[in-house]
Amino acid sequence: MGVAWDLVVYMAYLAAAIAAVALSLWLATNSRAQGPAVAATSAALGVNAAWAFCVAGFGVGAVITQVTMAMSYLAWLWMLYRLFSHDDRDKSLGPIRPVVAALAFVELMQFALIPAALQYPDQPAAQSLISQFSFTFRLLLCIGTLVLLHNLYAGASQQARLALRWPAAALGGLFLFDLNLYAIAYLGGGTPELLQSLRSVAFFLAVLLLAFGLFRNKEELRFRPSRSFAFQSFSLLLIGAYLVAMIVVAQGLSYVGSDYGRLLQTGFVLLACAIALTVMSSKRLRSWLRVTLSKNLFQHRYDYRSEWLRFTNTIGRAGPQAPPLPERAVQAVADITDSPSGLLLTPREEGGLALAARWQWPQMEVPGDALSQAGARFFEESQFILDLDDLRRGQQDNIPSAACPPWLLADPNSWAMVPLLHYERLVGIVVLARPPHTRRLDWEDFDLLRVVGRQLASYLAEQGSQDALGEAQRFDEFNRRIAFVMHDIKNLASQLSLLARNAEKHAEKPEFRADMILTLRNSTDKLQALLARLGRYGSLGGKEHDEFALEHVLERISQQYRGQYDVSLLLHDKCTVKGDREALEQALVHLVQNAVEASENGAPVILDLRAEAGNAQLEIIDSGSGMSPEFIRTRLFKPFHSSKPGGFGIGAFEARELIRAMGGRLDVESREGLGTRFVIRLPLSGTADIIQAMQSHKKEVA
């Protein structure tokens, strides 16, 4: 068994040496390998390959093996230092050079211990003391190197970290293994043979990580100086705590006995490495570490330059593949607080706020009236950034209930509400989801979010102005075209009327005359109706309002679709309203037709009429494909945005304007894949008289 194990160890060291030599030669001879650390990496791999060959050929205790091992540590240290030196950045990193020099001096002490050990070969006490010094120096080297590695990675830019992670992982894994190796050796009074043999595996894995990183990343590394002192102190504290815990465990293992000591030592090293890798890969733990460092070690949490560059990059993203501006606005605010998702609520024409965009939050249920008018007024007047956790804990007594609707407060993922104000006018509110590691917002968060909110509000207001200008231009073009159409139709109607009158006088056959008169009169009536319909686009609500029964209009519409589509009529109450019956019927036909076209064959469209609080409430419900909040917000009621080929895109707009002209209101609720519900509220005849009387009184007083 011993011979077989020695053969395995020999082959492991030999394989690691061959892999290191191959990678070292590739770096030295390949022109694609560029950067300030390439030569240092090649040299470090070459020196470590020589050490592995010495272990395989001469054994661990040979003098030449100890010399090459000390040289290999110095080579790794030189490689690590060169990783800091892109564009002479090492000259600006004052704390780095003294640390590197101190660690190099500690390792150079090994060259003094080697002849000392040779001088006292037969004195166990002296050999034990020299070994303890050697283990102590190696522990100091490992701790200092891990601190430097932490600063190397933490101080790198986001782009540089993609290329830096592989050499950092290689060196980190190797020195973490050595930290455990020499800690156990120091506590046990001698080098554990099994861990010493397994160091070939650690070295081989480090070579593989370096090779993977070099072949994967072709760009040179770019770094920026880190907050060195704070990070070094915190890293040293973490490593020291880890070392203390390891000492306690190792002392406990020493009492187990020699039979299982080697197995438990190896298991402990593997467990410690697994825990370290888990901490490094956990997003939640990294988030907690970043928050802790920011709260306790730095005067300012944010790097404002980096935050502003990221904000500008997010908002300025353009192209057909880029998300719309409202969605990018949510992302820009969420990136600041590390929130995974968010919503944007913007003002409705009827008052209050409605959902305008969502970013990575599809499961959030948002009602049509997301925030009441009173809640919007509170944010506009106070400019308050609301921490919903404070509200849940009852720490915000002065916040009105309208500021945070129940649907938002009930969702545990909702975290904060950030108002967007432009010239003291509320443009929208961004609702942020809870970040992976929740913290309480403080003054620095409020200041940054408030500034970003104002900037976003200006972008959204500018986009709204551009949309309004474009709509006005399209209206102007539409009105010019309609003027020509009305002129032509008017002339045609006059000609047909004249033809009808002449036919009454000059037709010879009574049958022909009667048929021609009937046809011409029908055509004239149709043209006159079309002319009146076109005239309403410029003067909605100008016609005198008549009193009529709304259920009769709905019955007539239902009769039109009988035998063709399933349009079900539910009449709970009789409702009499005042308005333009023909215009209202035209608007309802348009909405019902849209519902029919959106529904699958056989799916019913429901017309539900009832009286409620002085109003006639009519609901048009379908179970069709539904509409997205963005479509409802930006396209449904916008003229000239038609989803039908060849459509004018004014049907929904005209329907809403006709209903408004009657003193009513049109709302819509829709979910993609589930269906749509249009809700029309018209004042009943008595209510309409009261409203008209009040308006007349206000005019007289004015």
C-alpha positions as CSV (number, residue, x, y, z in Angstrom):
1,M,0.0,0.0,0.0
2,G,2.9,2.4,0.9
3,V,4.6,1.7,-2.4
4,A,1.4,2.3,-4.4
5,W,0.7,5.6,-2.6
6,D,4.3,6.8,-3.2
7,L,3.8,6.1,-6.9
8,V,0.6,8.0,-7.0
9,V,2.2,11.0,-5.2
10,Y,5.2,10.8,-7.6
11,M,2.9,10.8,-10.7
12,A,0.8,13.7,-9.3
13,Y,3.8,15.9,-8.8
14,L,5.2,15.0,-12.2
15,A,1.9,15.7,-13.9
16,A,1.6,19.1,-12.1
17,A,5.2,20.0,-13.2
18,I,4.6,19.0,-16.8
19,A,1.3,21.1,-16.9
20,A,3.1,24.1,-15.4
21,V,6.0,23.8,-17.8
22,A,3.7,23.6,-20.8
23,L,1.7,26.7,-19.8
24,S,4.9,28.6,-18.9
25,L,6.3,27.9,-22.4
26,W,3.1,28.9,-24.1
27,L,3.1,32.2,-22.2
28,A,6.7,32.9,-23.1
29,T,6.4,32.1,-26.8
30,N,2.9,33.1,-27.8
31,S,2.4,36.7,-29.1
32,R,-1.4,36.7,-28.1
33,A,-0.4,36.6,-24.4
34,Q,-0.1,40.2,-23.5
35,G,-0.2,42.3,-20.4
36,P,2.2,43.3,-17.5
37,A,1.8,40.1,-15.6
38,V,2.4,37.6,-18.4
39,A,6.2,37.4,-17.9
40,A,5.8,37.1,-14.1
41,T,3.2,34.4,-14.6
42,S,5.4,32.5,-16.9
43,A,8.3,32.7,-14.5
44,A,6.2,31.7,-11.5
45,L,4.9,28.6,-13.4
46,G,8.5,27.7,-14.4
47,V,9.9,28.0,-10.9
48,N,7.0,26.0,-9.4
49,A,7.5,23.4,-12.1
50,A,11.1,23.1,-11.0
51,W,10.0,22.7,-7.4
52,A,7.5,19.9,-8.4
53,F,10.3,18.1,-10.3
54,C,12.5,18.4,-7.2
55,V,9.8,16.9,-5.0
56,A,9.3,14.0,-7.4
57,G,13.0,13.4,-7.9
58,F,14.6,14.3,-4.6
59,G,11.8,14.2,-2.0
60,V,10.2,16.9,0.1
61,G,13.0,17.1,2.7
62,A,15.9,17.7,0.2
63,V,17.7,21.0,0.4
64,I,17.2,21.7,-3.3
65,T,13.5,21.1,-2.8
66,Q,13.3,23.6,0.1
67,V,15.3,26.2,-1.9
68,T,13.0,25.9,-5.0
69,M,10.0,26.0,-2.8
70,A,11.0,29.3,-1.2
71,M,11.8,30.6,-4.7
72,S,8.3,29.5,-5.9
73,Y,6.6,31.5,-3.2
74,L,8.7,34.6,-4.2
75,A,7.7,34.0,-7.8
76,W,4.0,33.8,-6.9
77,L,4.4,37.0,-4.9
78,W,6.0,38.7,-7.8
79,M,3.2,37.6,-10.1
80,L,0.7,39.0,-7.7
81,Y,2.5,42.3,-7.6
82,R,2.6,42.6,-11.4
83,L,-1.1,42.1,-11.6
84,F,-1.4,45.5,-9.9
85,S,1.0,47.2,-12.3
86,H,-1.1,47.8,-15.4
87,D,-0.1,51.2,-16.8
88,D,2.2,51.8,-13.8
89,R,-0.8,51.7,-11.5
90,D,1.5,50.0,-8.9
91,K,3.2,53.4,-8.5
92,S,0.0,55.0,-7.3
93,L,-0.9,52.2,-4.9
94,G,1.2,53.3,-1.9
95,P,0.1,50.6,0.6
96,I,0.8,47.7,-1.9
97,R,4.6,48.0,-2.3
98,P,5.4,48.0,1.5
99,V,3.2,44.9,2.0
100,V,4.8,43.1,-0.9
101,A,8.3,44.0,0.4
102,A,7.4,42.8,3.9
103,L,6.1,39.5,2.6
104,A,9.1,39.0,0.4
105,F,11.4,39.6,3.4
106,V,9.4,37.0,5.4
107,E,9.9,34.4,2.7
108,L,13.6,35.3,2.4
109,M,14.0,34.3,6.0
110,Q,13.5,30.7,4.8
111,F,17.0,30.9,3.1
112,A,18.5,31.6,6.5
113,L,16.6,28.7,8.2
114,I,17.8,26.1,5.6
115,P,21.6,26.3,6.6
116,A,20.6,26.6,10.2
117,A,18.8,23.3,9.9
118,L,21.8,21.7,8.2
119,Q,24.1,22.9,11.0
120,Y,22.2,21.0,13.7
121,P,21.1,17.8,12.1
122,D,21.3,15.6,15.2
123,Q,19.5,18.0,17.7
124,P,15.8,17.4,17.8
125,A,15.1,20.5,19.9
126,A,16.9,22.8,17.5
127,Q,15.1,21.1,14.5
128,S,11.7,21.6,16.1
129,L,12.4,25.3,16.9
130,I,13.6,25.9,13.3
131,S,10.5,24.2,11.9
132,Q,8.2,26.3,14.1
133,F,9.9,29.4,12.8
134,S,9.5,28.2,9.2
135,F,5.8,27.4,9.7
136,T,5.3,30.8,11.4
137,F,6.9,32.6,8.5
138,R,4.8,30.7,5.9
139,L,1.6,31.4,7.9
140,L,2.4,35.1,7.8
141,L,3.1,34.9,4.0
142,C,-0.2,33.1,3.4
143,I,-2.2,35.6,5.4
144,G,-0.6,38.6,3.8
145,T,-1.0,37.2,0.3
146,L,-4.7,36.5,0.8
147,V,-5.1,40.1,1.9
148,L,-3.4,41.3,-1.3
149,L,-5.6,39.0,-3.4
150,H,-8.7,40.4,-1.8
151,N,-7.6,44.0,-2.6
152,L,-6.6,43.0,-6.1
153,Y,-10.1,41.7,-6.9
154,A,-12.1,44.1,-4.8
155,G,-10.3,47.1,-6.3
156,A,-10.7,46.0,-9.9
157,S,-13.3,47.5,-12.2
158,Q,-16.3,45.5,-13.1
159,Q,-14.9,44.7,-16.6
160,A,-11.5,43.7,-15.2
161,R,-13.0,41.3,-12.7
162,L,-14.2,39.0,-15.6
163,A,-10.5,38.5,-16.6
164,L,-9.1,38.7,-13.1
165,R,-11.2,36.1,-11.4
166,W,-9.3,33.1,-12.8
167,P,-5.7,34.1,-11.6
168,A,-7.2,35.3,-8.4
169,A,-9.0,32.0,-7.8
170,A,-5.9,30.0,-8.7
171,L,-3.7,32.0,-6.2
172,G,-6.4,32.1,-3.6
173,G,-7.0,28.4,-3.7
174,L,-3.3,27.6,-3.5
175,F,-2.6,29.9,-0.6
176,L,-5.8,28.9,1.2
177,F,-4.6,25.3,1.1
178,D,-1.2,26.3,2.3
179,L,-2.7,28.3,5.2
180,N,-4.4,25.2,6.4
181,L,-1.3,23.1,5.8
182,Y,1.1,25.2,7.8
183,A,-1.5,26.0,10.5
184,I,-1.9,22.2,11.2
185,A,1.9,21.8,10.9
186,Y,2.5,24.5,13.4
187,L,0.0,23.1,15.9
188,G,1.0,19.5,15.3
189,G,4.8,20.1,15.5
190,G,5.4,18.6,12.0
191,T,4.3,18.7,8.4
192,P,1.3,16.3,7.8
193,E,2.4,13.9,5.1
194,L,-1.0,13.5,3.6
195,L,-1.6,17.2,3.1
196,Q,1.9,17.6,1.8
197,S,1.2,15.0,-0.8
198,L,-2.2,16.6,-1.7
199,R,-0.4,19.9,-2.4
200,S,0.4,18.6,-5.8
201,V,-3.3,18.4,-6.5
202,A,-3.8,22.0,-5.3
203,F,-0.9,23.1,-7.5
204,F,-2.3,21.2,-10.5
205,L,-5.8,22.8,-10.0
206,A,-4.1,26.3,-9.8
207,V,-2.4,25.6,-13.1
208,L,-5.7,24.6,-14.7
209,L,-7.4,27.7,-13.4
210,L,-4.6,29.9,-14.8
211,A,-4.8,28.1,-18.2
212,F,-8.6,28.5,-18.3
213,G,-8.4,32.2,-17.6
214,L,-5.6,32.8,-20.1
215,F,-7.4,31.0,-22.9
216,R,-10.8,32.6,-22.0
217,N,-9.8,36.2,-21.6
218,K,-7.7,37.9,-24.2
219,E,-7.9,41.5,-23.1
220,E,-5.4,43.1,-20.8
221,L,-6.5,43.7,-17.3
222,R,-7.5,47.2,-16.2
223,F,-7.6,48.1,-12.5
224,R,-8.4,51.1,-10.4
225,P,-7.1,51.7,-6.9
226,S,-9.1,50.3,-4.1
227,R,-9.8,51.6,-0.6
228,S,-6.7,49.7,0.5
229,F,-6.4,50.3,4.2
230,A,-10.0,49.5,5.0
231,F,-10.1,46.4,2.9
232,Q,-6.8,45.2,4.2
233,S,-7.8,45.6,7.8
234,F,-11.1,43.9,7.2
235,S,-9.6,41.0,5.3
236,L,-6.9,40.6,8.0
237,L,-9.6,40.4,10.6
238,L,-11.6,37.8,8.7
239,I,-8.5,35.6,8.1
240,G,-7.4,36.0,11.7
241,A,-10.8,34.9,12.9
242,Y,-10.7,32.0,10.5
243,L,-7.2,31.0,11.8
244,V,-8.4,31.2,15.4
245,A,-11.3,28.9,14.6
246,M,-9.0,26.5,12.8
247,I,-6.6,26.4,15.8
248,V,-9.5,25.5,18.1
249,V,-10.6,22.8,15.8
250,A,-7.1,21.4,15.3
251,Q,-6.4,21.3,19.0
252,G,-9.6,19.3,19.4
253,L,-8.5,17.0,16.6
254,S,-5.2,16.3,18.4
255,Y,-7.1,14.5,21.1
256,V,-8.8,12.1,18.8
257,G,-5.7,10.0,18.3
258,S,-3.1,9.2,15.7
259,D,-5.2,6.5,13.9
260,Y,-7.8,9.0,12.6
261,G,-5.7,12.2,12.9
262,R,-4.6,12.3,9.2
263,L,-8.2,11.5,7.9
264,L,-9.7,14.2,10.1
265,Q,-7.1,16.8,9.1
266,T,-7.8,16.2,5.5
267,G,-11.5,16.3,6.0
268,F,-11.2,19.6,7.9
269,V,-9.2,21.1,5.1
270,L,-11.7,20.1,2.5
271,L,-14.6,21.3,4.6
272,A,-12.9,24.7,5.2
273,C,-12.2,25.1,1.5
274,A,-15.9,24.2,0.7
275,I,-17.1,26.8,3.2
276,A,-14.8,29.4,1.7
277,L,-16.0,28.7,-1.8
278,T,-19.6,28.8,-0.7
279,V,-19.1,32.2,0.9
280,M,-17.4,33.5,-2.3
281,S,-20.1,32.3,-4.6
282,S,-23.1,33.4,-2.4
283,K,-24.7,36.6,-3.8
284,R,-26.5,37.1,-0.5
285,L,-23.4,36.8,1.6
286,R,-21.4,39.1,-0.7
287,S,-24.2,41.6,-0.5
288,W,-24.2,41.5,3.3
289,L,-20.4,41.9,3.3
290,R,-20.7,45.0,1.0
291,V,-23.3,46.6,3.1
292,T,-21.3,45.9,6.3
293,L,-18.2,47.5,4.8
294,S,-20.1,50.5,3.6
295,K,-21.8,51.1,6.9
296,N,-18.8,50.7,9.2
297,L,-15.6,51.5,7.2
298,F,-16.4,54.2,4.7
299,Q,-17.5,57.7,5.1
300,H,-19.6,57.5,1.9
301,R,-21.3,54.3,0.8
302,Y,-21.5,55.2,-2.9
303,D,-18.9,55.8,-5.5
304,Y,-20.8,58.7,-7.1
305,R,-18.8,58.7,-10.3
306,S,-19.5,55.0,-10.9
307,E,-23.1,55.4,-10.0
308,W,-23.6,58.3,-12.4
309,L,-21.8,56.6,-15.2
310,R,-24.0,53.5,-14.8
311,F,-27.1,55.6,-14.6
312,T,-26.2,57.5,-17.8
313,N,-25.4,54.2,-19.6
314,T,-28.8,52.7,-18.6
315,I,-30.8,55.7,-19.6
316,G,-28.9,56.4,-22.8
317,R,-29.2,52.9,-24.1
318,A,-30.8,53.1,-27.6
319,G,-31.6,50.8,-30.5
320,P,-34.4,48.5,-31.5
321,Q,-33.4,45.9,-28.9
322,A,-33.3,48.4,-26.0
323,P,-36.3,48.5,-23.6
324,P,-38.5,51.6,-23.6
325,L,-37.5,54.6,-21.5
326,P,-40.0,54.0,-18.6
327,E,-38.6,50.5,-18.1
328,R,-35.0,51.8,-18.3
329,A,-36.0,54.4,-15.7
330,V,-37.0,51.7,-13.3
331,Q,-33.8,49.8,-13.8
332,A,-31.7,52.9,-13.3
333,V,-33.2,53.5,-9.8
334,A,-33.1,49.8,-8.9
335,D,-29.4,49.4,-9.8
336,I,-28.5,52.0,-7.1
337,T,-30.1,49.9,-4.3
338,D,-29.3,46.5,-5.8
339,S,-33.1,45.9,-6.1
340,P,-33.9,42.9,-8.4
341,S,-37.0,44.5,-9.9
342,G,-39.4,47.5,-9.8
343,L,-42.5,49.3,-11.1
344,L,-43.2,52.7,-12.6
345,L,-46.5,54.4,-11.7
346,T,-47.4,57.5,-13.7
347,P,-50.3,60.0,-13.5
348,R,-53.6,59.1,-15.1
349,E,-55.8,61.7,-16.8
350,E,-58.6,60.8,-14.4
351,G,-56.4,61.4,-11.4
352,G,-54.2,59.2,-9.3
353,L,-51.4,56.9,-10.7
354,A,-51.5,53.8,-12.9
355,L,-48.9,51.2,-13.9
356,A,-46.8,52.5,-16.8
357,A,-43.9,50.0,-16.8
358,R,-42.4,47.1,-14.9
359,W,-38.9,45.8,-14.8
360,Q,-38.3,42.1,-14.0
361,W,-41.5,42.0,-11.9
362,P,-44.1,40.2,-14.0
363,Q,-45.7,38.4,-11.0
364,M,-46.7,41.6,-9.2
365,E,-50.5,42.2,-9.4
366,V,-51.2,45.9,-9.9
367,P,-54.8,47.2,-10.0
368,G,-55.9,49.8,-12.6
369,D,-56.1,52.6,-10.0
370,A,-52.7,51.8,-8.5
371,L,-52.4,55.0,-6.3
372,S,-55.2,57.4,-5.4
373,Q,-55.1,61.1,-6.1
374,A,-54.6,61.8,-2.4
375,G,-51.6,59.6,-2.3
376,A,-50.1,61.2,-5.4
377,R,-50.7,64.6,-3.8
378,F,-48.8,63.6,-0.7
379,F,-45.7,62.5,-2.6
380,E,-45.9,65.7,-4.8
381,E,-46.0,68.0,-1.8
382,S,-43.7,66.2,0.6
383,Q,-41.2,64.7,-1.9
384,F,-40.9,61.9,0.6
385,I,-39.0,58.7,-0.2
386,L,-41.0,56.0,1.6
387,D,-39.4,53.0,3.2
388,L,-42.2,50.4,3.3
389,D,-40.6,48.4,6.0
390,D,-40.7,51.4,8.4
391,L,-44.4,51.7,7.5
392,R,-45.0,48.0,8.3
393,R,-43.2,48.4,11.6
394,G,-45.3,51.4,12.5
395,Q,-42.4,53.8,12.6
396,Q,-44.0,56.3,10.1
397,D,-47.0,57.7,11.9
398,N,-47.2,60.8,9.8
399,I,-47.7,59.0,6.5
400,P,-51.3,59.0,5.3
401,S,-52.9,55.7,4.4
402,A,-53.5,56.9,0.8
403,A,-49.7,57.1,0.3
404,C,-49.3,53.3,0.4
405,P,-52.2,51.3,-1.0
406,P,-53.1,48.0,0.5
407,W,-52.0,45.9,-2.5
408,L,-48.5,47.3,-2.2
409,L,-48.2,47.0,1.5
410,A,-49.4,43.4,1.5
411,D,-46.7,42.3,-0.9
412,P,-43.6,41.4,1.2
413,N,-41.3,42.0,-1.8
414,S,-42.2,45.7,-2.1
415,W,-39.5,47.8,-0.3
416,A,-39.5,51.5,-1.2
417,M,-41.3,54.2,-3.2
418,V,-39.2,56.9,-4.9
419,P,-41.1,59.9,-6.3
420,L,-40.0,61.5,-9.6
421,L,-40.6,65.3,-9.6
422,H,-40.1,67.8,-12.4
423,Y,-40.5,71.4,-11.4
424,E,-42.3,70.3,-8.2
425,R,-44.8,68.3,-10.3
426,L,-45.1,64.6,-9.8
427,V,-44.1,62.8,-13.0
428,G,-44.2,59.3,-11.5
429,I,-43.2,57.0,-8.6
430,V,-40.8,54.1,-8.8
431,V,-41.6,51.1,-6.6
432,L,-38.5,49.1,-5.7
433,A,-38.5,45.4,-4.8
434,R,-36.6,44.1,-1.8
435,P,-32.8,43.6,-2.5
436,P,-31.1,40.3,-1.6
437,H,-29.8,41.8,1.6
438,T,-32.3,44.2,3.0
439,R,-31.1,47.3,4.9
440,R,-32.7,50.4,6.1
441,L,-32.4,53.4,3.9
442,D,-30.4,56.3,5.3
443,W,-29.6,59.9,4.5
444,E,-27.1,59.0,1.8
445,D,-29.7,56.8,0.0
446,F,-32.3,59.5,0.2
447,D,-29.9,62.2,-1.2
448,L,-28.8,60.0,-4.2
449,L,-32.3,58.7,-5.0
450,R,-33.8,62.2,-4.8
451,V,-31.2,63.6,-7.3
452,V,-31.7,60.6,-9.6
453,G,-35.4,60.9,-9.3
454,R,-35.4,64.5,-10.5
455,Q,-33.1,63.6,-13.4
456,L,-35.4,60.8,-14.5
457,A,-38.4,63.0,-14.1
458,S,-36.9,65.5,-16.6
459,Y,-36.3,62.6,-19.1
460,L,-39.9,61.3,-18.8
461,A,-41.3,64.8,-19.0
462,E,-39.3,65.5,-22.1
463,Q,-40.6,62.3,-23.7
464,G,-44.1,63.2,-22.8
465,S,-43.7,66.6,-24.5
466,Q,-42.4,65.1,-27.6
467,D,-45.3,62.6,-27.7
468,A,-47.8,65.5,-27.3
469,L,-46.1,67.5,-30.0
470,G,-46.2,64.5,-32.4
471,E,-49.8,63.9,-31.6
472,A,-50.7,67.6,-32.3
473,Q,-48.9,67.4,-35.6
474,R,-50.8,64.2,-36.5
475,F,-54.1,65.9,-35.5
476,D,-53.3,68.8,-37.7
477,E,-52.6,66.6,-40.7
478,F,-55.8,64.6,-40.0
479,N,-57.9,67.7,-39.8
480,R,-56.6,68.9,-43.2
481,R,-57.4,65.6,-44.8
482,I,-60.8,65.5,-43.2
483,A,-61.6,69.0,-44.6
484,F,-61.0,67.8,-48.1
485,V,-63.1,64.6,-47.5
486,M,-65.9,66.6,-46.1
487,H,-65.9,69.0,-49.0
488,D,-66.0,66.1,-51.5
489,I,-68.7,64.3,-49.6
490,K,-70.8,67.4,-49.3
491,N,-70.7,68.0,-53.1
492,L,-71.6,64.4,-53.7
493,A,-74.5,64.6,-51.4
494,S,-75.8,67.8,-53.1
495,Q,-75.5,66.1,-56.5
496,L,-77.4,63.0,-55.4
497,S,-80.1,65.2,-53.8
498,L,-80.5,67.0,-57.1
499,L,-80.7,63.8,-59.0
500,A,-83.4,62.4,-56.7
501,R,-85.5,65.5,-57.2
502,N,-85.1,65.4,-61.1
503,A,-86.0,61.7,-61.1
504,E,-89.3,62.5,-59.4
505,K,-90.1,64.9,-62.2
506,H,-88.8,63.2,-65.4
507,A,-88.8,59.4,-64.9
508,E,-91.3,57.9,-67.3
509,K,-91.9,54.5,-65.7
510,P,-93.4,54.6,-62.2
511,E,-91.6,51.4,-61.1
512,F,-88.2,52.6,-62.2
513,R,-88.9,56.0,-60.7
514,A,-89.9,54.5,-57.3
515,D,-86.9,52.2,-57.2
516,M,-84.5,55.0,-58.2
517,I,-85.9,57.4,-55.7
518,L,-85.6,54.8,-52.9
519,T,-82.0,54.0,-53.8
520,L,-81.0,57.6,-54.1
521,R,-82.7,58.6,-50.9
522,N,-80.9,55.8,-49.0
523,S,-77.6,56.8,-50.4
524,T,-78.2,60.4,-49.5
525,D,-79.1,59.5,-45.9
526,K,-76.0,57.5,-45.6
527,L,-73.8,60.2,-46.9
528,Q,-75.4,62.8,-44.6
529,A,-74.9,60.5,-41.6
530,L,-71.2,60.0,-42.6
531,L,-70.9,63.8,-42.9
532,A,-72.3,64.3,-39.5
533,R,-70.0,61.6,-38.1
534,L,-66.9,63.3,-39.6
535,G,-68.0,66.6,-38.2
536,R,-68.1,65.3,-34.7
537,Y,-64.3,64.9,-34.7
538,G,-63.8,68.6,-34.3
539,S,-66.8,69.3,-32.0
540,L,-67.4,66.4,-29.6
541,G,-70.2,67.1,-27.3
542,G,-71.6,70.1,-29.2
543,K,-74.9,68.4,-30.0
544,E,-77.9,68.9,-27.7
545,H,-78.2,66.0,-25.2
546,D,-81.4,64.0,-25.2
547,E,-82.8,61.7,-22.6
548,F,-83.0,58.0,-23.5
549,A,-83.0,54.5,-21.9
550,L,-79.5,53.0,-22.0
551,E,-80.9,49.4,-21.9
552,H,-82.7,50.1,-25.3
553,V,-79.3,51.0,-26.9
554,L,-77.7,47.8,-25.5
555,E,-80.6,45.7,-26.7
556,R,-80.2,47.1,-30.2
557,I,-76.5,46.4,-30.2
558,S,-77.1,42.9,-29.0
559,Q,-79.6,42.3,-31.8
560,Q,-77.0,43.3,-34.4
561,Y,-74.7,40.4,-33.3
562,R,-77.5,37.8,-32.9
563,G,-76.7,34.7,-34.9
564,Q,-73.2,35.8,-35.6
565,Y,-71.4,36.2,-32.2
566,D,-72.4,35.4,-28.6
567,V,-73.0,38.8,-27.1
568,S,-74.8,38.3,-23.8
569,L,-76.8,41.1,-22.2
570,L,-77.2,41.3,-18.4
571,L,-79.7,44.0,-17.3
572,H,-79.7,44.4,-13.6
573,D,-81.3,47.9,-13.5
574,K,-83.0,50.3,-15.9
575,C,-80.9,53.3,-16.5
576,T,-81.9,56.6,-18.2
577,V,-79.2,58.9,-19.2
578,K,-78.8,62.1,-21.1
579,G,-76.5,62.5,-24.2
580,D,-76.1,61.9,-27.9
581,R,-77.7,58.5,-28.4
582,E,-76.3,57.9,-31.9
583,A,-72.8,58.9,-30.8
584,L,-72.9,56.6,-27.7
585,E,-74.2,53.7,-29.8
586,Q,-71.4,54.2,-32.2
587,A,-68.8,54.2,-29.4
588,L,-70.3,51.1,-27.8
589,V,-70.4,49.2,-31.1
590,H,-66.7,50.0,-31.5
591,L,-65.9,48.6,-28.1
592,V,-68.1,45.5,-28.6
593,Q,-66.6,44.8,-32.0
594,N,-63.0,45.0,-30.5
595,A,-64.1,42.6,-27.8
596,V,-65.5,40.2,-30.4
597,E,-62.4,40.3,-32.6
598,A,-60.1,39.7,-29.5
599,S,-62.1,36.7,-28.4
600,E,-61.8,33.2,-29.7
601,N,-64.7,31.5,-31.6
602,G,-67.5,30.7,-29.3
603,A,-66.2,32.8,-26.4
604,P,-69.0,35.1,-25.1
605,V,-68.8,38.9,-24.8
606,I,-70.8,40.1,-21.8
607,L,-72.6,43.5,-21.5
608,D,-73.4,44.1,-17.9
609,L,-75.6,47.1,-16.9
610,R,-76.4,48.3,-13.4
611,A,-77.1,51.5,-11.5
612,E,-74.5,52.4,-8.9
613,A,-74.1,55.6,-6.8
614,G,-76.0,57.9,-9.2
615,N,-74.3,56.5,-12.2
616,A,-75.1,53.9,-14.9
617,Q,-72.3,51.4,-14.9
618,L,-71.8,49.4,-18.1
619,E,-69.1,46.7,-18.3
620,I,-68.0,45.1,-21.6
621,I,-66.2,41.9,-20.7
622,D,-64.3,39.5,-22.9
623,S,-61.9,36.6,-22.3
624,G,-59.7,37.3,-25.3
625,S,-56.0,37.8,-25.7
626,G,-55.9,40.9,-23.4
627,M,-53.6,43.9,-23.5
628,S,-50.3,44.8,-21.7
629,P,-50.1,47.8,-19.3
630,E,-47.7,49.4,-21.7
631,F,-50.1,49.1,-24.6
632,I,-53.0,50.5,-22.5
633,R,-50.8,53.4,-21.3
634,T,-49.1,54.4,-24.5
635,R,-51.3,53.2,-27.5
636,L,-54.9,52.3,-26.7
637,F,-56.3,55.8,-26.3
638,K,-53.7,57.5,-28.6
639,P,-55.0,58.5,-32.0
640,F,-53.4,57.0,-35.1
641,H,-52.0,54.0,-33.2
642,S,-54.0,51.2,-34.8
643,S,-53.3,47.5,-34.2
644,K,-55.4,46.7,-37.3
645,P,-54.1,46.9,-40.8
646,G,-55.4,50.0,-42.5
647,G,-57.1,51.3,-39.4
648,F,-57.3,55.0,-38.5
649,G,-56.5,54.2,-34.8
650,I,-59.2,56.7,-33.5
651,G,-61.9,54.3,-32.5
652,A,-61.0,53.9,-28.8
653,F,-60.0,57.6,-28.6
654,E,-63.3,58.7,-30.1
655,A,-65.3,56.4,-27.8
656,R,-63.6,57.8,-24.7
657,E,-64.1,61.4,-25.9
658,L,-67.8,60.8,-26.6
659,I,-68.3,59.3,-23.2
660,R,-66.5,62.2,-21.6
661,A,-68.6,64.7,-23.5
662,M,-71.6,63.1,-21.8
663,G,-70.0,63.6,-18.4
664,G,-69.0,60.0,-18.1
665,R,-65.8,58.1,-17.7
666,L,-64.2,55.1,-19.5
667,D,-61.8,52.8,-17.6
668,V,-60.1,49.6,-18.8
669,E,-58.6,46.6,-16.9
670,S,-56.8,44.0,-18.9
671,R,-54.3,41.1,-18.4
672,E,-52.5,39.4,-21.2
673,G,-53.9,36.0,-21.9
674,L,-56.9,36.5,-19.6
675,G,-59.1,39.1,-21.2
676,T,-60.3,42.7,-20.9
677,R,-63.0,44.7,-19.1
678,F,-64.1,48.1,-20.2
679,V,-66.0,50.0,-17.5
680,I,-68.2,52.9,-18.6
681,R,-69.8,55.2,-16.0
682,L,-72.5,57.7,-17.2
683,P,-74.4,59.9,-14.8
684,L,-78.1,59.0,-14.6
685,S,-80.6,61.6,-15.9
686,G,-81.3,63.1,-12.5
687,T,-77.6,63.2,-11.6
688,A,-76.8,64.9,-14.9
689,D,-79.3,67.6,-14.2
690,I,-77.8,68.3,-10.8
691,I,-74.3,68.5,-12.3
692,Q,-75.4,70.8,-15.1
693,A,-77.2,73.1,-12.6
694,M,-74.0,73.3,-10.4
695,Q,-71.9,74.1,-13.5
696,S,-74.3,76.8,-14.5
697,H,-74.2,78.3,-11.0
698,K,-70.4,78.4,-11.0
699,K,-70.4,80.2,-14.4
700,E,-72.9,82.8,-13.1
701,V,-70.8,83.4,-9.9
702,A,-67.6,83.7,-12.0
